[in-house]
Amino acid sequence: MRRLRRPTGGLWSNTDFLKLWSGQSISEFGSQVSGLAIPWLAAVGLHASPIEFSVLGMLGFLPFILFALPAGVWVDRLRRRPILIAGDASRAVLLAYIPVAWALGILDIWQLMALQFVIGIFTVFFDIAYQSYLPSLVDRDQLVEGNSKLQTTVSAAQIGGPGLGGVLIGVLTAPYAIALDAASFVISTAFMLPIRAVENLPEHVEGQPKPKMLPELKEGLAYVVRHRHLKWIAMCTGTSNFFGQIAFSILILYMARTLDISSFWAGAVFAGFGAGSILGALTTTRLQKAVGVGRAIWLTAIVFSVAGLAFPLAPKSFPVPVLLAGTFIAGFGGMAYNISQVSLRQAITPERLQGRMNATMRWIVWGTIPLGTITGGAIATAYSLRTALWVGAIGALFSFVPVLFSPVRSIREMPEPPAEPTLLDGIVEPTTSATVHIDARATGDGGVAARAE
């Protein structure tokens, strides 16, 4: 029998990246379990009302509004690895409290809300540091390969995690399923501790005052909101997140109470996001090559814009196939859109602004999520769960408009960033003298690599 060998070459030979990838892969599966178990615990175990249920979801994303921008400044100033370790270890402790408090009979919806908010704070710092840490581990021409591997893991977790979560909730109940997510963060921390890559911090000239936070924060914010491409991408993504979250904030409640779907089938429905995402990850490179970067962005934005119609249209007699079709289409369109627009963002942003650019984009596009969550809960309370689904689906239909009628649509290839943009006095547009082509390589893992010409 032929012995299987680990792939070699590229990032397969980068031990620090493999440690980060391995730890993050494990925690991604755990997070998918909690992503189903925590709202299921609130809906079924703690009997949360629609508005309480929506507030719970909102508190998980509210920290992105409150802390993302200053977090971006700190991430650009400090070493990222300690931030990642502290974020994972802290979330492990907070998640472990849930099954302990449930066992002692002291857990209530208010404690769960508080935990969701604090966990969200650590997630803000972790996510921004995580996006900014990769350039310290891999060469610039390996960034696309690294992002592809990381996103493939996320997609795999979206497929297997919810189904696993549904089974674990059925066998262990929701609080004890959450304990496995806490364990996954412990394992992720253990993988990151031995990483030895050297991080290059911004140089500080002796005798000069340390930079203040507000000017640095304004610099990153100005880069995004004044940029002729980034501002329209932020508008498209933020609009989609707002209306999408109106629906998704009460979708589990709708499946459990209106459609009477079991936790197993609810997990299967959410696994559709992962299945669609993997297809999106495997086809986006070819799509970009065929139609260009800009066209790939607005075409895939249209795809995920229509996916939400499946949820209010799902019949009570056989809802799972229709719901699964909706999550699959949303996963495909969302992943292909994200790969295209995140690659463009990375390509046109100078290295010294990567952290603040990522933080600003997160602040804008994730900041609309808690607003959509509380709006969904309010509509469901005042009218009905299905009404909230319709409002979210119809509103999301128009989210692609900002990128379709903007300079983004004319981008054929990805330009490199200017050497040094002028931020507060006006953005210098990216040059087009050099371009980055993204092409698929015939690798066993289906990864993609970037090459500069």
C-alpha positions in Angstrom: 0.0 0.0 0.0 1.3 3.4 -0.9 2.1 5.5 2.1 0.5 9.0 2.2 2.9 11.8 2.8 2.3 15.3 4.0 2.5 17.9 1.2 5.7 19.8 0.9 6.6 23.2 -0.5 5.0 26.5 -0.1 3.5 27.1 3.4 3.6 23.4 4.2 7.3 24.0 5.1 6.5 27.0 7.3 6.2 25.5 10.8 5.0 28.7 12.4 2.2 29.1 9.9 1.2 25.4 10.4 1.0 26.0 14.2 -1.2 29.0 13.7 -3.3 27.1 11.1 -3.7 24.0 13.3 -4.7 25.9 16.4 -7.1 28.1 14.6 -8.7 25.1 12.7 -9.5 23.4 16.0 -11.0 26.6 17.6 -13.0 27.2 14.4 -14.8 23.9 14.8 -15.4 24.7 18.5 -16.8 28.1 17.7 -19.2 26.6 15.2 -20.5 24.4 18.1 -21.0 27.4 20.4 -22.5 29.4 17.5 -25.4 27.0 17.6 -25.3 26.0 21.3 -25.4 29.5 22.9 -28.5 30.7 21.0 -30.1 27.3 21.4 -29.5 27.4 25.2 -31.1 30.9 25.3 -34.1 29.9 23.2 -34.8 26.4 24.7 -32.9 26.2 28.0 -33.5 29.8 29.3 -36.7 30.5 27.4 -35.6 33.9 26.1 -38.1 36.2 24.6 -37.6 37.4 21.0 -36.2 40.7 22.2 -33.9 39.1 24.7 -32.8 36.6 22.1 -31.9 39.5 19.7 -30.1 41.5 22.4 -28.0 38.4 23.1 -26.9 38.3 19.5 -26.4 42.0 19.4 -24.0 42.0 22.4 -21.7 39.6 20.6 -21.1 42.2 17.8 -21.5 45.4 19.8 -17.8 45.4 20.8 -16.9 45.9 17.1 -18.6 49.2 17.3 -17.1 50.3 20.6 -13.6 48.9 20.4 -12.6 48.0 16.8 -11.0 51.4 15.9 -8.8 51.7 19.0 -8.0 48.0 18.8 -6.6 48.6 15.3 -4.2 51.3 16.6 -3.0 49.0 19.4 -2.5 46.1 17.1 -0.4 48.3 14.8 1.7 49.3 17.9 2.1 46.0 19.8 3.3 42.5 19.0 0.3 40.5 17.7 1.2 37.0 19.0 0.6 37.9 22.7 -2.7 39.5 21.8 -3.8 36.2 20.0 -2.7 34.1 23.0 -4.5 36.3 25.5 -7.6 36.4 23.3 -7.9 32.6 23.1 -7.1 31.9 26.7 -9.6 34.5 28.0 -12.4 33.1 25.8 -11.7 29.6 27.0 -12.2 30.7 30.6 -15.4 32.7 29.9 -16.9 29.8 27.9 -16.1 27.3 30.6 -18.1 29.3 33.0 -21.4 28.6 31.1 -21.6 24.8 31.8 -20.4 25.3 35.4 -23.0 27.9 36.1 -25.7 25.8 34.5 -24.7 22.8 36.6 -24.9 24.9 39.7 -28.3 26.2 38.7 -27.3 29.9 38.7 -27.1 30.7 35.0 -29.7 33.1 33.6 -30.2 35.1 30.4 -28.5 38.2 31.8 -25.3 36.4 32.7 -25.3 34.9 29.2 -25.7 38.3 27.7 -22.8 39.7 29.8 -20.6 36.8 28.8 -21.5 37.3 25.1 -20.4 40.9 25.4 -17.1 40.2 27.1 -16.3 37.4 24.8 -17.0 39.8 21.9 -14.4 42.2 23.3 -11.7 39.6 23.2 -12.8 38.5 19.7 -12.4 42.1 18.4 -8.7 42.2 19.4 -8.1 38.6 18.3 -9.6 39.0 14.9 -7.8 42.3 14.1 -4.5 40.9 15.3 -5.1 37.7 13.5 -5.6 39.4 10.1 -2.5 41.6 10.7 -0.3 38.7 12.0 -0.2 36.7 8.9 2.3 39.0 7.0 4.7 38.3 9.9 4.6 34.6 9.3 4.7 34.3 5.5 6.2 36.2 2.6 4.1 38.7 0.7 3.9 36.4 -2.3 2.4 33.7 0.0 -0.3 35.8 1.5 -3.0 34.6 -0.9 -2.0 31.0 -0.3 -2.1 31.5 3.5 -5.5 33.2 3.4 -6.8 30.5 1.1 -5.8 27.8 3.6 -7.2 29.6 6.5 -10.5 30.3 4.7 -10.8 26.6 3.6 -10.6 25.6 7.3 -13.3 28.1 8.1 -15.5 26.7 5.4 -14.8 23.1 6.5 -15.8 24.1 10.1 -19.0 25.7 8.8 -19.9 22.4 7.2 -19.0 20.0 10.0 -19.3 22.3 13.0 -23.0 23.0 13.0 -23.9 19.4 12.3 -21.5 18.3 15.1 -23.0 21.0 17.3 -26.5 19.7 16.7 -25.5 16.2 17.6 -23.7 17.3 20.7 -26.6 19.4 21.9 -28.9 16.4 21.5 -26.5 14.1 23.4 -24.9 16.5 26.0 -27.4 19.4 26.0 -26.3 22.9 24.9 -24.4 24.0 28.1 -22.1 21.0 28.0 -21.6 21.3 24.3 -20.2 24.8 24.9 -17.5 23.2 27.2 -16.0 21.6 24.1 -15.6 25.1 22.5 -13.8 26.2 25.7 -11.4 23.2 25.3 -10.8 24.1 21.6 -9.5 27.6 22.6 -7.2 26.0 25.1 -5.7 23.8 22.4 -5.4 26.8 20.0 -3.5 28.7 22.7 -1.1 25.7 23.1 -0.4 25.7 19.4 0.4 29.5 19.3 2.7 29.5 22.3 5.7 27.9 20.5 5.5 30.2 17.4 8.8 32.0 17.1 8.4 34.3 14.1 9.9 37.7 14.6 7.5 40.7 14.4 8.7 44.0 13.1 7.2 46.8 15.2 7.1 50.4 14.0 10.4 52.2 14.8 10.3 54.9 17.4 12.9 57.7 17.0 14.6 58.6 20.3 13.6 62.0 21.6 10.3 62.2 19.6 7.0 61.9 21.5 5.1 58.7 21.1 2.3 58.9 18.6 -1.1 59.6 20.0 -4.0 57.3 19.4 -6.5 59.8 18.0 -4.4 60.9 15.0 -3.5 57.3 14.2 -7.1 56.3 14.5 -8.2 59.1 12.2 -5.5 58.2 9.7 -6.9 54.6 9.3 -10.5 55.8 9.2 -9.7 58.4 6.6 -7.9 55.9 4.4 -11.1 53.8 4.2 -13.8 56.4 4.0 -12.0 58.6 1.4 -10.7 55.8 -0.8 -12.5 55.5 -4.1 -12.8 51.7 -3.9 -12.8 50.9 -0.2 -15.7 53.1 0.8 -18.1 51.4 -1.7 -17.0 48.0 -0.6 -17.7 49.0 3.0 -21.1 50.3 2.0 -22.1 47.1 0.2 -20.9 44.8 3.0 -22.3 46.9 5.8 -25.7 47.0 4.1 -25.7 43.3 3.5 -24.8 42.6 7.1 -27.5 44.9 8.4 -30.4 43.3 6.5 -28.9 39.8 6.6 -28.7 40.0 10.4 -32.3 41.1 10.7 -33.2 37.7 9.3 -30.4 35.6 10.9 -30.8 37.1 14.3 -34.2 35.3 14.7 -33.6 32.4 12.3 -32.8 29.8 14.9 -35.9 31.0 16.9 -38.0 30.7 13.8 -36.7 27.2 13.0 -37.2 26.0 16.6 -40.6 27.6 17.4 -42.4 28.1 14.1 -41.0 25.3 11.9 -40.4 22.9 14.8 -37.0 21.8 13.4 -34.8 19.7 15.7 -31.3 20.8 16.7 -29.8 18.2 14.3 -31.6 19.6 11.3 -30.9 23.2 12.4 -27.2 22.2 12.4 -27.6 20.7 8.9 -29.2 23.9 7.6 -26.3 26.0 8.9 -23.8 23.5 7.4 -25.1 24.7 4.0 -23.1 27.9 4.6 -19.9 25.9 4.8 -20.6 23.7 1.8 -21.4 26.8 -0.3 -18.3 28.5 1.0 -16.0 25.7 -0.1 -17.4 25.8 -3.6 -16.9 29.6 -3.6 -13.3 29.3 -2.4 -12.5 26.7 -5.1 -14.0 28.8 -8.0 -13.3 32.4 -7.1 -9.8 32.4 -8.7 -11.2 31.2 -12.0 -14.1 33.6 -11.8 -11.7 36.6 -11.3 -9.5 35.4 -14.1 -12.5 35.2 -16.5 -14.4 38.4 -15.7 -11.9 40.5 -13.7 -11.7 41.5 -10.0 -14.4 44.2 -10.1 -16.9 42.2 -12.0 -16.4 39.2 -9.7 -17.1 41.4 -6.7 -20.5 42.8 -7.9 -21.6 39.5 -9.5 -21.0 37.5 -6.2 -22.6 40.4 -4.3 -25.8 39.8 -6.3 -25.7 36.1 -5.5 -25.6 36.4 -1.8 -28.2 39.3 -2.0 -30.9 37.0 -3.2 -30.2 34.1 -0.9 -32.2 35.4 2.0 -35.5 35.0 0.1 -35.3 31.3 0.8 -36.0 31.7 4.6 -39.4 33.3 4.6 -40.4 31.2 1.5 -39.6 27.8 3.2 -42.8 25.9 3.6 -43.7 24.4 7.0 -44.4 21.0 5.4 -40.8 20.5 4.2 -38.6 23.5 5.2 -35.2 21.9 5.4 -34.4 21.6 1.6 -35.4 25.3 1.0 -33.5 26.6 4.0 -30.5 24.5 3.0 -30.6 26.0 -0.5 -30.6 29.5 1.0 -27.6 28.9 3.2 -25.7 27.2 0.4 -26.2 30.1 -2.0 -25.4 32.6 0.8 -22.2 30.7 1.6 -21.1 30.5 -2.0 -21.8 34.1 -2.8 -20.4 35.4 0.5 -17.2 33.4 0.3 -16.5 34.4 -3.3 -17.3 38.0 -2.5 -15.0 38.1 0.6 -12.1 36.5 -1.2 -12.3 39.0 -4.0 -12.8 42.1 -1.9 -10.4 41.2 0.9 -7.7 40.5 -1.6 -8.3 43.9 -3.2 -8.2 45.6 0.2 -4.9 43.9 1.0 -3.4 44.8 -2.4 -4.2 48.5 -2.3 -3.3 49.1 1.4 0.3 50.0 2.5 1.7 47.6 5.1 1.8 50.1 7.9 -1.9 50.7 7.6 -3.1 47.1 7.4 -4.1 46.8 11.0 -6.1 50.1 11.0 -7.6 49.4 7.6 -8.8 46.0 8.8 -10.1 47.6 12.1 -12.0 50.3 10.2 -13.6 47.9 7.8 -14.6 45.7 10.7 -16.0 48.7 12.6 -18.1 49.7 9.6 -19.3 46.4 8.2 -19.6 44.5 11.5 -20.9 47.5 13.3 -24.2 47.2 11.3 -24.7 43.6 12.7 -25.9 44.5 16.2 -28.1 47.2 14.7 -29.6 44.5 12.4 -29.9 42.1 15.3 -31.9 44.4 17.5 -34.0 45.6 14.6 -34.9 41.9 13.8 -35.9 41.3 17.4 -38.0 44.4 17.5 -39.8 43.5 14.2 -40.4 40.0 15.4 -41.8 41.2 18.7 -44.1 43.8 17.2 -45.2 41.7 14.2 -43.9 38.1 13.7 -40.8 36.1 13.1 -41.7 35.6 9.5 -42.2 39.3 9.0 -38.7 40.0 10.2 -37.4 37.4 7.7 -39.2 39.2 4.9 -37.9 42.6 5.9 -34.3 41.3 6.0 -34.6 39.4 2.7 -36.1 42.3 0.7 -33.7 44.9 2.1 -30.7 42.7 1.3 -31.8 42.5 -2.3 -30.3 46.0 -2.9 -27.0 45.6 -1.0 -25.0 45.0 -4.3 -25.9 48.4 -5.7 -22.9 50.4 -4.1 -20.3 48.2 -5.8 -22.1 47.9 -9.1 -22.4 51.7 -9.6 -18.9 52.6 -8.4 -15.3 52.5 -9.7 -14.9 49.0 -8.3 -16.7 47.5 -11.2 -14.0 48.6 -13.7 -11.1 47.0 -11.9 -9.6 44.2 -14.0 -6.5 43.4 -12.1 -5.3 44.2 -8.6 -3.1 47.3 -8.3 -0.4 47.7 -5.8 -0.6 50.4 -3.1 1.2 53.7 -3.5 4.5 54.0 -1.7 3.1 56.5 0.8 -0.5 57.8 0.6 -1.5 61.2 1.8 -4.3 60.4 4.2 -5.7 63.4 6.0 -5.2 65.8 3.0 -6.5 63.4 0.4 -6.0 59.9 -0.7 -3.5 59.2 -3.4 -5.0 56.6 -5.7 -3.3 53.2 -6.2 -0.9 53.1 -9.1 -1.5 50.7 -11.9 2.1 50.3 -13.1 2.4 46.9 -11.3 -0.4 44.4 -10.9 -0.9 41.2 -8.8 -2.3 38.3 -10.7 -4.0 35.5 -8.6 -3.8 32.2 -10.3 -4.7 28.7 -9.2 -1.9 26.2 -8.8 -2.3 22.5 -9.2 -1.7 21.7 -5.6 -3.2 18.9 -3.7 -5.0 21.1 -1.2 -6.5 23.3 -3.9 -4.8 26.4 -2.5 -4.0 29.5 -4.5 -0.8 31.5 -4.7 -0.1 35.1 -5.7 2.7 36.2 -8.0 3.7 39.8 -8.8 4.4 40.9 -12.4 
